[in-house]
Amino acid sequence: MYNKNPFKLGVFSPNCGGGMAITTVSERWDASWENNLSLAKMLDEAGIEFILPIARWIGYGGKTDFQGSNLETITWCSGLLASTKNISVFATAHTSFHHPIVAAKMFSTMDHISKGRFGLNVVCGWNAQEYEMFNIELSNKHEIRYEYGQEWFDIIKRIWTDDKPFDWHGKYFTLNNVHGNPKPYNQKIPPIMNAGSSNEGQEFAARNANYLFTVLVDLDTGAENVKSIKQRAAKHGRDVGVFTTSYVVCRPTQSEAEEYHEFYSNEKADWPAVDQLMNLQGLHAKSFPPEAFSQFRNRFAAGHGVYPLVGTPDYIADEMERIYKAGYEGTTITFVNYLDEFPYFRDEVLPRLEAKGMRSIPNI
Ligand SMILES: Cc1cc2nc3c(=O)[nH]c(=O)nc-3n(C[C@H](O)[C@H](O)[C@H](O)COP(=O)(O)O)c2cc1C
């Protein structure tokens, strides 16, 4: 994550069945361990900066039960970190589902396994069905979700940085004689990301995160969004790198890309799963602006509602350059079938980004 590339790339959601494409096509992503391992090694060799999983506990139903089969992100992350050399791998943790003392030690352990390549995505909650399964209340107040998340993260940070045992008497946790070793690798706090879009979520990121991931609806509003996040972070005396998230259909011609896009995300979409995802997101999260729900049903089918990059290698490299110029430090990418489609992206798009001065390709 800390290399010199001005525009960083991460691959998102390969631990989840279907990845980010809510489709019934036969080549849709099978999130087996073998597929994840092969993909991680391929991404590592290509110089991709990071892999980001989705922590999901219940799928979205429909014909495919989209994301219903998914590898748990902390154990998945450990396995990938042990099997790769340079790439950063994030784990995604719901603050309510992992006790902070256990979490602090698991995260430190992964940082040691990888000699400092571990990253943490903090999720303060939105998916009510998952919280019901745990019989944990998901507050309908964002203030409370993020206040809890702040206390959870403060405890973890204190364990990571304090050499002396401490007692904790907070609003949500009472803990006695707390200590934890080892500290993270080289005593350095791992990169923290958050992806809240609400006011409270973005304040949380401004106070605590190195990276804030936001949904990009269009480039003009995106550029405004980046500016306002940077201003928020500056008020806390901090800098936060702003990333977005996109899906890729890259083919030699524009019409081939558009035809495949139409096929998997319209003709073969898993519409009941699309509607279930959109309903749940609309009820409890603020990731997407209200107008996105009426305009972007197809964008949800194609890539979970994130930004489309559909076209030739030239088109995709140019569009990434526009994202970069709007102020983003990087984007996540996804494919219908990551293993089948990433090699073409690697061979055709990465050299174009290098030619634009946005990234360099590692010498292997
Ligand atoms: C890039 C990205 C990754 C996310 N990863 C997860 C995840 O793994 N699990 C999850 O439950 N929510 C995930 N979310 C949802 C957010 O963490 C957040 O909970 C959601 O945006 C609702 O918060 P808000 O209402 O404050 O915006 C992700 C969102 C984005 C944009």
The ligand as an SDF file (V2000), in Angstrom:
LIG
                    3D

 31 33  0  0  0  0  0  0  0  0999 V2000
  -15.4800   -0.4870   -0.7910 C   0  0  0  0  0  0  0  0  0  0  0  0
  -16.4890   -0.8550    0.2590 C   0  0  0  0  0  0  0  0  0  0  0  0
  -16.3020   -1.9990    1.0270 C   0  0  0  0  0  0  0  0  0  0  0  0
  -17.2340   -2.3840    1.9750 C   0  0  0  0  0  0  0  0  0  0  0  0
  -17.0850   -3.5590    2.6430 N   0  0  0  0  0  0  0  0  0  0  0  0
  -18.0800   -3.9960    3.4510 C   0  0  0  0  0  0  0  0  0  0  0  0
  -18.0550   -5.3000    3.9930 C   0  0  0  0  0  0  0  0  0  0  0  0
  -17.1300   -6.0560    3.7400 O   0  0  0  0  0  0  0  0  0  0  0  0
  -19.0840   -5.7090    4.7730 N   0  0  0  0  0  0  0  0  0  0  0  0
  -20.1400   -4.9010    5.0650 C   0  0  0  0  0  0  0  0  0  0  0  0
  -21.0460   -5.3320    5.7670 O   0  0  0  0  0  0  0  0  0  0  0  0
  -20.1870   -3.6440    4.5750 N   0  0  0  0  0  0  0  0  0  0  0  0
  -19.2020   -3.1970    3.7690 C   0  0  0  0  0  0  0  0  0  0  0  0
  -19.2790   -1.9490    3.2100 N   0  0  0  0  0  0  0  0  0  0  0  0
  -20.3060   -1.0240    3.7170 C   0  0  0  0  0  0  0  0  0  0  0  0
  -19.6860    0.1150    4.5510 C   0  0  0  0  0  0  0  0  0  0  0  0
  -18.6790   -0.3050    5.4050 O   0  0  0  0  0  0  0  0  0  0  0  0
  -20.7090    0.8550    5.4030 C   0  0  0  0  0  0  0  0  0  0  0  0
  -21.1510    0.0310    6.4340 O   0  0  0  0  0  0  0  0  0  0  0  0
  -21.8610    1.2440    4.6090 C   0  0  0  0  0  0  0  0  0  0  0  0
  -21.4020    2.1650    3.6420 O   0  0  0  0  0  0  0  0  0  0  0  0
  -22.9320    1.8850    5.4920 C   0  0  0  0  0  0  0  0  0  0  0  0
  -22.4080    2.9150    6.2590 O   0  0  0  0  0  0  0  0  0  0  0  0
  -22.9390    4.3890    6.1150 P   0  0  0  0  0  0  0  0  0  0  0  0
  -24.4280    4.3350    6.2510 O   0  0  0  0  0  0  0  0  0  0  0  0
  -22.2390    5.1230    7.2260 O   0  0  0  0  0  0  0  0  0  0  0  0
  -22.5220    4.8750    4.7820 O   0  0  0  0  0  0  0  0  0  0  0  0
  -18.3750   -1.5560    2.2160 C   0  0  0  0  0  0  0  0  0  0  0  0
  -18.5840   -0.4150    1.4390 C   0  0  0  0  0  0  0  0  0  0  0  0
  -17.6700   -0.0670    0.4460 C   0  0  0  0  0  0  0  0  0  0  0  0
  -17.9310    1.1610   -0.3820 C   0  0  0  0  0  0  0  0  0  0  0  0
  1  2  1  0
  2  3  1  0
  2 30  2  0
  3  4  2  0
  4  5  1  0
  4 28  1  0
  5  6  2  0
  6  7  1  0
  6 13  1  0
  7  8  2  0
  7  9  1  0
  9 10  1  0
 10 11  2  0
 10 12  1  0
 12 13  2  0
 13 14  1  0
 14 15  1  0
 14 28  1  0
 15 16  1  0
 16 17  1  0
 16 18  1  0
 18 19  1  0
 18 20  1  0
 20 21  1  0
 20 22  1  0
 22 23  1  0
 23 24  1  0
 24 25  2  0
 24 26  1  0
 24 27  1  0
 28 29  2  0
 29 30  1  0
 30 31  1  0
M  END
$$$$
